[in-house]
Amino acid sequence: MEQSYWLLNVTLDDGFIFEDGKIIGTKTELYNLYINNGVIDTIQLAEIPIYSTKTSVHDAGNLLALPAFKEMHNHLDKTYLGLPWKSCIPAANLIERLNLEAKELAELASTGQHRAEQMLQLLLKGGATHVRTHVNIDPYIGLKNLEEIQKALETFEGKMTHEIVAFPQHGLLRTNSSSLMRQAMNEGATIVGGLDPGGVDLNIEASLHEMMDIAVEFNADIDIHIHDPGHLGFYTIQKLTSLIEDARWNNRVSLSHAFALGDVPIEKSREMASILANLGVSVMSTVPINRVMPPVDLLHDYGVHVALGCDGFYDSWSPYGTGDMLEKVGRLAERYKWIDEYSLSQSLQFITGGVKTLDKDGKRLWPNVGDEASMVLVEASCSAEAVARRANRNAVISHGRLAYGGLVIESALK
């Protein structure tokens, strides 16, 4: 698509409908948007005539625009997509699963770029224009997966932005991967990963300190996966918050999974939620259906930034998944019984980087003039319906560029 054009007949959430002081629906209006160099330059009601010279015009056909989605927890290097069907081999525990994965790493390495591209296309089709991917860094594979994923991401330049987490999947200490992690950070990884300092590395303090040392050395953010449940996982999170304070790494740490926050008494969860919010620690959840998950509602109420991701799927860990972020947030809404108009519309923020279309009073928050022109055009009357019914995605626009789907192209206006 051109760098500058009009996008006509875009439906936007435009306010709430109130009855007896309660929100019972969403008002929408048709707008025309002028996109200029990847930014929304003008927003005007569709009924207002457009005057322009030699400007291309695209018609959204009354589709609803939503903020583009962000997939914040993925493993592009693990997927079987693009290969013949293969189900999973059952594993009794995490360590057994890691050992099974290690056996196939070398075999999968040569197809890394191809497989990752299949996954990226699936995510893009679902409306995601940003992905945070974890990439295995370990003695079994070295930096090969990183190299393959970087090539795949290059092919989606202009369509998807990305972050790369150097991820010691098989244990930072357990596999003596510190030097490889430093190499990965030198070779293009942007975030330092970590994994279960207790359950995998068997030394919480040493593992956390080494992870933090690498992050400080490279002035990088952290994304640590803590699957350990109950007291073990909670103690690990407590030690991590102490390290964040000591290193002054506020607003630079993400805590993925964090199942332990849902395992402990509610009083402890509240206390920790307050600490995490004060330190600016984000929580990344995959909304699992087969185990306890962190209390997203409580964390959000305390001001903790919560984001969602699909994790690994179609791989040695799980044969299930869709790569659909709208489905992911719909599952979250179902888990918390968010069935009313307001709750459904607000839930969208968990897959958009915190962006909401409306505030509690019905004032439009998105889009605004000056916003990045990244959006998903869906078949729905409003954002609440889009979440509840997992609306079809007809087109995805990334930084003003049509990244997926199609739009009606009209002749230039005179």
Stockholm file with secondary structure:
# STOCKHOLM 1.0

chainA/1-414         MEQSYWLLNVTLDDGFIFEDGKIIGTKTELYNLYINNGVIDTIQLAEIPIYSTKTSVHDAGNLLALPAFKEMHNHLDKTYLGLPWKSCIPAANLIERLNLEAKELAELASTGQHRAEQMLQLLLKGGATHVRTHVNIDPYIGLKNLEEIQKALETFEGKMTHEIVAFPQHGLLRTNSSSLMRQAMNEGATIVGGLDPGGVDLNIEASLHEMMDIAVEFNADIDIHIHDPGHLGFYTIQKLTSLIEDARWNNRVSLSHAFALGDVPIEKSREMASILANLGVSVMSTVPINRVMPPVDLLHDYGVHVALGCDGFYDSWSPYGTGDMLEKVGRLAERYKWIDEYSLSQSLQFITGGVKTLDKDGKRLWPNVGDEASMVLVEASCSAEAVARRANRNAVISHGRLAYGGLVIESALK
#=GR chainA/1-414 SS CCSEEEEEEEEEEEEEEEETTEEEEEEEEEEEEEEETTEEEEEEETTSCCCCSSEEEEECTTCEEEECEEEEEECTTTCCTTSCCCCCCCCSSHHHHHHHHHHHHHHHHTTHHHHHHHHHHHHHHTTEEEEEEEEECBTTTBTHHHHHHHHHHHHTTTTCEEEEEEECTTCTTTTTCHHHHHHHHHTTCCEEEEECTTTTTSCHHHHHHHHHHHHHHTTCEEEEEECCCHHHHHHHHHHHHHHHHHHTCTTCEEEEECGGGGTSCHHHHHHHHHHHHHHTCEEEECCCSSSCCCCHHHHHHTTCCEEECCBSCSSSSCSCCCCCHHHHHHHHHHHTTCCSHHHHHHHGGGGTTTCCSBCTTCCBCSSCTTSBCCEEEESCSSHHHHHHHTCCEEEEEETTEEEEECCEEEEEEC
#=GC SS_cons         CCSEEEEEEEEEEEEEEEETTEEEEEEEEEEEEEEETTEEEEEEETTSCCCCSSEEEEECTTCEEEECEEEEEECTTTCCTTSCCCCCCCCSSHHHHHHHHHHHHHHHHTTHHHHHHHHHHHHHHTTEEEEEEEEECBTTTBTHHHHHHHHHHHHTTTTCEEEEEEECTTCTTTTTCHHHHHHHHHTTCCEEEEECTTTTTSCHHHHHHHHHHHHHHTTCEEEEEECCCHHHHHHHHHHHHHHHHHHTCTTCEEEEECGGGGTSCHHHHHHHHHHHHHHTCEEEECCCSSSCCCCHHHHHHTTCCEEECCBSCSSSSCSCCCCCHHHHHHHHHHHTTCCSHHHHHHHGGGGTTTCCSBCTTCCBCSSCTTSBCCEEEESCSSHHHHHHHTCCEEEEEETTEEEEECCEEEEEEC
//
